[in-house]
Amino acid sequence: MRRIIEVDATPDAAGWSCRVKIDEGGLTISDHVVAATKADVERLGEGSSVEELVRRSFEFLLEREPPQSILSRFSLSDIERYFPEYPRVITRRL
């Protein structure tokens, strides 16, 4: 079954608040809110848009855990605490 990751980024004072919806088989299986700071995007984004960085970050997470196990609210920088390889892997993918 194909998964679709939709990202809607809204600028805020610290950077962006991103609403992420994961659909599978036409059904929404999880919703998330991810904070992305300007520093996160500069450090990890390699010139990509915040939406692309967050989408790729969710692909990374989904390779390691089911959608329902991903926190409903977190910051991009939180990923590295759980998965130390995240910065190295994500910068290669962008």
FIVEX-162916 format. One record per atom (N, C-alpha, C): residue number from 1; residue in one letter; atom name; x, z, y. Coordinates in nm, 3 decimals. Example, Ala and Ser with C-alpha at 12.3 -4.5 7.8 and 13.67 -1.06 7.14 Angstrom:
- 1 A N 1.319 0.780 -0.569;
- 1 A CA 1.230 0.780 -0.450;
- 1 A C 1.320 0.780 -0.330;
- 2 S N 1.285 0.708 -0.225;
- 2 S CA 1.367 0.714 -0.106;
- 2 S C 1.290 0.787 0.003;
END
This chain:
- 1 M N 0.084 0.000 -0.118;
- 1 M CA 0.000 0.000 0.000;
- 1 M C 0.089 0.000 0.125;
- 2 R N 0.053 -0.079 0.221;
- 2 R CA 0.134 -0.094 0.341;
- 2 R C 0.102 0.015 0.444;
- 3 R N 0.208 0.073 0.499;
- 3 R CA 0.194 0.173 0.605;
- 3 R C 0.219 0.110 0.739;
- 4 I N 0.137 0.147 0.835;
- 4 I CA 0.154 0.100 0.973;
- 4 I C 0.177 0.223 1.060;
- 5 I N 0.283 0.217 1.140;
- 5 I CA 0.316 0.327 1.231;
- 5 I C 0.290 0.278 1.373;
- 6 E N 0.191 0.339 1.438;
- 6 E CA 0.156 0.303 1.575;
- 6 E C 0.209 0.410 1.670;
- 7 V N 0.276 0.366 1.776;
- 7 V CA 0.334 0.460 1.874;
- 7 V C 0.283 0.424 2.013;
- 8 D N 0.230 0.525 2.082;
- 8 D CA 0.185 0.509 2.219;
- 8 D C 0.260 0.612 2.303;
- 9 A N 0.353 0.566 2.387;
- 9 A CA 0.437 0.655 2.467;
- 9 A C 0.384 0.664 2.610;
- 10 T N 0.372 0.787 2.657;
- 10 T CA 0.328 0.814 2.794;
- 10 T C 0.439 0.889 2.866;
- 11 P N 0.485 0.837 2.981;
- 11 P CA 0.590 0.908 3.056;
- 11 P C 0.542 1.046 3.100;
- 12 D N 0.634 1.142 3.096;
- 12 D CA 0.607 1.275 3.150;
- 12 D C 0.733 1.324 3.222;
- 13 A N 0.732 1.446 3.269;
- 13 A CA 0.843 1.498 3.349;
- 13 A C 0.976 1.498 3.274;
- 14 A N 0.974 1.525 3.144;
- 14 A CA 1.097 1.535 3.066;
- 14 A C 1.140 1.403 3.002;
- 15 G N 1.050 1.307 2.997;
- 15 G CA 1.077 1.179 2.931;
- 15 G C 0.948 1.113 2.890;
- 16 W N 0.908 1.133 2.763;
- 16 W CA 0.785 1.072 2.712;
- 16 W C 0.717 1.164 2.612;
- 17 S N 0.587 1.156 2.610;
- 17 S CA 0.507 1.218 2.506;
- 17 S C 0.451 1.102 2.424;
- 18 C N 0.481 1.101 2.296;
- 18 C CA 0.444 0.988 2.210;
- 18 C C 0.341 1.031 2.107;
- 19 R N 0.228 0.962 2.107;
- 19 R CA 0.127 0.984 2.004;
- 19 R C 0.158 0.885 1.893;
- 20 V N 0.169 0.936 1.773;
- 20 V CA 0.205 0.853 1.658;
- 20 V C 0.093 0.864 1.555;
- 21 K N 0.048 0.748 1.510;
- 21 K CA -0.057 0.742 1.409;
- 21 K C -0.001 0.664 1.291;
- 22 I N -0.016 0.721 1.173;
- 22 I CA 0.027 0.654 1.051;
- 22 I C -0.099 0.611 0.975;
- 23 D N -0.112 0.480 0.956;
- 23 D CA -0.225 0.424 0.883;
- 23 D C -0.176 0.370 0.749;
- 24 E N -0.261 0.385 0.651;
- 24 E CA -0.231 0.333 0.518;
- 24 E C -0.360 0.281 0.458;
- 25 G N -0.360 0.156 0.422;
- 25 G CA -0.480 0.097 0.363;
- 25 G C -0.599 0.098 0.457;
- 26 G N -0.574 0.087 0.588;
- 26 G CA -0.681 0.085 0.686;
- 26 G C -0.732 0.223 0.727;
- 27 L N -0.674 0.329 0.671;
- 27 L CA -0.715 0.465 0.704;
- 27 L C -0.602 0.540 0.773;
- 28 T N -0.636 0.620 0.874;
- 28 T CA -0.536 0.704 0.938;
- 28 T C -0.509 0.821 0.846;
- 29 I N -0.381 0.835 0.805;
- 29 I CA -0.348 0.943 0.713;
- 29 I C -0.277 1.059 0.784;
- 30 S N -0.224 1.035 0.904;
- 30 S CA -0.167 1.146 0.982;
- 30 S C -0.150 1.106 1.128;
- 31 D N -0.159 1.208 1.215;
- 31 D CA -0.140 1.193 1.360;
- 31 D C -0.034 1.292 1.404;
- 32 H N 0.047 1.252 1.501;
- 32 H CA 0.157 1.337 1.547;
- 32 H C 0.175 1.319 1.697;
- 33 V N 0.235 1.420 1.759;
- 33 V CA 0.276 1.412 1.899;
- 33 V C 0.425 1.443 1.901;
- 34 V N 0.503 1.350 1.954;
- 34 V CA 0.648 1.364 1.954;
- 34 V C 0.699 1.358 2.098;
- 35 A N 0.779 1.457 2.135;
- 35 A CA 0.843 1.458 2.267;
- 35 A C 0.977 1.386 2.256;
- 36 A N 1.000 1.295 2.347;
- 36 A CA 1.128 1.224 2.353;
- 36 A C 1.182 1.240 2.495;
- 37 T N 1.296 1.305 2.508;
- 37 T CA 1.356 1.322 2.640;
- 37 T C 1.437 1.198 2.676;
- 38 K N 1.466 1.185 2.803;
- 38 K CA 1.552 1.075 2.847;
- 38 K C 1.688 1.084 2.779;
- 39 A N 1.740 1.206 2.761;
- 39 A CA 1.868 1.225 2.693;
- 39 A C 1.862 1.180 2.547;
- 40 D N 1.750 1.209 2.478;
- 40 D CA 1.733 1.163 2.339;
- 40 D C 1.741 1.011 2.332;
- 41 V N 1.669 0.946 2.420;
- 41 V CA 1.662 0.799 2.418;
- 41 V C 1.798 0.740 2.451;
- 42 E N 1.870 0.797 2.547;
- 42 E CA 2.003 0.747 2.580;
- 42 E C 2.101 0.769 2.465;
- 43 R N 2.093 0.884 2.401;
- 43 R CA 2.187 0.918 2.293;
- 43 R C 2.158 0.843 2.163;
- 44 L N 2.031 0.827 2.131;
- 44 L CA 1.993 0.771 2.002;
- 44 L C 1.941 0.628 2.009;
- 45 G N 1.891 0.588 2.126;
- 45 G CA 1.816 0.464 2.137;
- 45 G C 1.893 0.336 2.143;
- 46 E N 2.021 0.343 2.179;
- 46 E CA 2.103 0.221 2.183;
- 46 E C 2.036 0.106 2.258;
- 47 G N 1.971 0.136 2.370;
- 47 G CA 1.906 0.032 2.450;
- 47 G C 1.768 -0.008 2.402;
- 48 S N 1.718 0.056 2.299;
- 48 S CA 1.584 0.027 2.248;
- 48 S C 1.479 0.098 2.333;
- 49 S N 1.357 0.054 2.319;
- 49 S CA 1.247 0.122 2.388;
- 49 S C 1.219 0.255 2.319;
- 50 V N 1.154 0.344 2.391;
- 50 V CA 1.119 0.474 2.331;
- 50 V C 1.024 0.453 2.214;
- 51 E N 0.934 0.356 2.224;
- 51 E CA 0.841 0.329 2.114;
- 51 E C 0.916 0.286 1.987;
- 52 E N 1.016 0.199 2.004;
- 52 E CA 1.093 0.153 1.888;
- 52 E C 1.175 0.267 1.828;
- 53 L N 1.234 0.351 1.911;
- 53 L CA 1.310 0.466 1.863;
- 53 L C 1.220 0.560 1.783;
- 54 V N 1.103 0.589 1.834;
- 54 V CA 1.012 0.680 1.764;
- 54 V C 0.961 0.616 1.635;
- 55 R N 0.928 0.487 1.638;
- 55 R CA 0.880 0.417 1.518;
- 55 R C 0.989 0.422 1.409;
- 56 R N 1.112 0.390 1.446;
- 56 R CA 1.223 0.392 1.349;
- 56 R C 1.249 0.534 1.299;
- 57 S N 1.230 0.632 1.387;
- 57 S CA 1.248 0.771 1.347;
- 57 S C 1.144 0.811 1.243;
- 58 F N 1.022 0.761 1.257;
- 58 F CA 0.920 0.789 1.156;
- 58 F C 0.949 0.716 1.026;
- 59 E N 1.002 0.597 1.032;
- 59 E CA 1.043 0.529 0.909;
- 59 E C 1.147 0.614 0.836;
- 60 F N 1.242 0.667 0.912;
- 60 F CA 1.344 0.756 0.857;
- 60 F C 1.279 0.877 0.790;
- 61 L N 1.187 0.942 0.859;
- 61 L CA 1.121 1.061 0.805;
- 61 L C 1.040 1.028 0.679;
- 62 L N 0.969 0.916 0.682;
- 62 L CA 0.884 0.878 0.569;
- 62 L C 0.964 0.842 0.444;
- 63 E N 1.090 0.809 0.462;
- 63 E CA 1.177 0.786 0.346;
- 63 E C 1.214 0.918 0.278;
- 64 R N 1.194 1.029 0.349;
- 64 R CA 1.237 1.160 0.301;
- 64 R C 1.124 1.256 0.269;
- 65 E N 1.004 1.229 0.320;
- 65 E CA 0.892 1.320 0.296;
- 65 E C 0.760 1.247 0.317;
- 66 P N 0.653 1.297 0.256;
- 66 P CA 0.521 1.233 0.274;
- 66 P C 0.469 1.256 0.416;
- 67 P N 0.381 1.170 0.464;
- 67 P CA 0.330 1.181 0.601;
- 67 P C 0.269 1.317 0.633;
- 68 Q N 0.201 1.376 0.536;
- 68 Q CA 0.135 1.503 0.559;
- 68 Q C 0.234 1.619 0.574;
- 69 S N 0.359 1.599 0.534;
- 69 S CA 0.461 1.703 0.548;
- 69 S C 0.533 1.698 0.683;
- 70 I N 0.514 1.590 0.755;
- 70 I CA 0.578 1.577 0.886;
- 70 I C 0.501 1.664 0.985;
- 71 L N 0.575 1.742 1.063;
- 71 L CA 0.512 1.830 1.161;
- 71 L C 0.417 1.753 1.252;
- 72 S N 0.309 1.816 1.294;
- 72 S CA 0.212 1.748 1.381;
- 72 S C 0.264 1.737 1.524;
- 73 R N 0.352 1.830 1.566;
- 73 R CA 0.413 1.828 1.699;
- 73 R C 0.560 1.864 1.687;
- 74 F N 0.646 1.780 1.744;
- 74 F CA 0.789 1.810 1.742;
- 74 F C 0.860 1.723 1.845;
- 75 S N 0.987 1.752 1.865;
- 75 S CA 1.073 1.673 1.953;
- 75 S C 1.167 1.590 1.866;
- 76 L N 1.208 1.475 1.918;
- 76 L CA 1.303 1.394 1.842;
- 76 L C 1.427 1.474 1.803;
- 77 S N 1.472 1.558 1.893;
- 77 S CA 1.593 1.637 1.865;
- 77 S C 1.572 1.734 1.748;
- 78 D N 1.448 1.768 1.715;
- 78 D CA 1.420 1.856 1.601;
- 78 D C 1.456 1.790 1.467;
- 79 I N 1.449 1.659 1.461;
- 79 I CA 1.474 1.589 1.335;
- 79 I C 1.615 1.621 1.283;
- 80 E N 1.710 1.625 1.375;
- 80 E CA 1.849 1.649 1.337;
- 80 E C 1.869 1.787 1.274;
- 81 R N 1.789 1.884 1.313;
- 81 R CA 1.800 2.018 1.254;
- 81 R C 1.765 2.017 1.106;
- 82 Y N 1.669 1.933 1.068;
- 82 Y CA 1.626 1.923 0.929;
- 82 Y C 1.708 1.821 0.850;
- 83 F N 1.751 1.717 0.918;
- 83 F CA 1.825 1.608 0.855;
- 83 F C 1.948 1.576 0.940;
- 84 P N 2.060 1.640 0.912;
- 84 P CA 2.181 1.622 0.995;
- 84 P C 2.230 1.478 1.005;
- 85 E N 2.195 1.394 0.908;
- 85 E CA 2.240 1.255 0.909;
- 85 E C 2.158 1.167 1.005;
- 86 Y N 2.050 1.220 1.060;
- 86 Y CA 1.957 1.142 1.144;
- 86 Y C 2.027 1.064 1.256;
- 87 P N 2.109 1.125 1.342;
- 87 P CA 2.168 1.046 1.452;
- 87 P C 2.251 0.927 1.402;
- 88 R N 2.329 0.949 1.298;
- 88 R CA 2.413 0.841 1.245;
- 88 R C 2.327 0.728 1.188;
- 89 V N 2.225 0.764 1.112;
- 89 V CA 2.139 0.663 1.047;
- 89 V C 2.056 0.589 1.152;
- 90 I N 1.997 0.661 1.247;
- 90 I CA 1.906 0.596 1.341;
- 90 I C 1.981 0.501 1.435;
- 91 T N 2.101 0.539 1.478;
- 91 T CA 2.175 0.449 1.567;
- 91 T C 2.217 0.321 1.494;
- 92 R N 2.239 0.330 1.363;
- 92 R CA 2.271 0.209 1.286;
- 92 R C 2.151 0.117 1.273;
- 93 R N 2.032 0.175 1.269;
- 93 R CA 1.910 0.096 1.246;
- 93 R C 1.859 0.027 1.371;
- 94 L N 1.901 0.073 1.486;
- 94 L CA 1.847 0.016 1.611;
- 94 L C 1.933 -0.097 1.662;
END
